[in-house]
């Protein structure tokens, strides 16, 4: 079948304009080449080089000569493998030229032509193929357009791969930007975001929010007496203990230096019940920061951190994130002063 070149170009342009994925590009191209060449089956394959297998991804078939989508066959018994090895991509007498290919013989394929699809540019993703039980001599224009289509598909595959990679890189960068590198806890930026969500949700649902400010008493002395490596190990172990000891809904972040902030939405529905939950959390945090900490050859006995809390009532005065943290910080300093005899 002969098609006007302007018609072909219009169809190619339409396929590109409608493309939102590999499939939306490939299916119109297959229909175009079936009409343009008169071949009974045109299809796109993916080659798994490690498994030495080839799979038909998309196909456009005439009923009497169909290559089913999803068909997976050993690569060694395919015309595509022979074409790639020989760099011979058009053959109108398959039964003679590739007589040893059992699948082609069984299907009665007489004409085969294809173009490799690349992605990335140095690796063959698969092939764009056309087959017929008749002897057909493809025109030079058909072969050129087939290669053009293969190049368009290659570009689309590479674009989709880059989008996936960019998405993964973006997620990694986001995690990096919101994670404290030493403790692997969320950093101050992540903490502020989480607390903003908690406060907004609490106002909407009428819940109490508890914010606890944890300061590691004597941390400077640990650094001064045992070195910064020991101090870093201590921070990492404290972070690990706090992470494991808190409830699933509790959020903990490193606020900076030797300071940590925990925020949580309480289940309590009354002020008394909320106060009881605050007492329970403070007791749990105190236990988690007390005890022995192995720091290389040293075993540090640590009396625990100073902990202050701020309870945000659903019916209270609206506060900013900074104001809530400042309240918890002030409460922590009051506890610290009391623990150290007013000093």
Buried (B, 14 or more C-beta within 10 A) or exposed (E): EEBEEEEBEEBBEEBBEEBEEBEEBBBBBBBBBBBBBBBBBBBBBBBEEEEEBBBBBBBBBEEEBBBEBEBEBEBEBBBBBBBBEEEBBBBBEBBEBBEEBEEBEEBEBBBBBBBBBBBEEEEBBBBBBBBBBEEBEBEEEBBEBBBBBBBBBBBBBBEEEEEEEEEEEEEEEEEEEBBBEBBBBBBBEBBBBBBEEBBEEBBEEEBBBBBBBBBBBBBEEBBEEBBEEBBBBBBBBBBBBBBEBBEEEBBBBBBEEBBBBBBBBBEBEEEEEBBEBBEEBBEBBBEBBBEEBEBEEBEBEBEBBBBBBBBBEBEEEEBEBEEBBBBBBEBBEEBBEEBEEEE
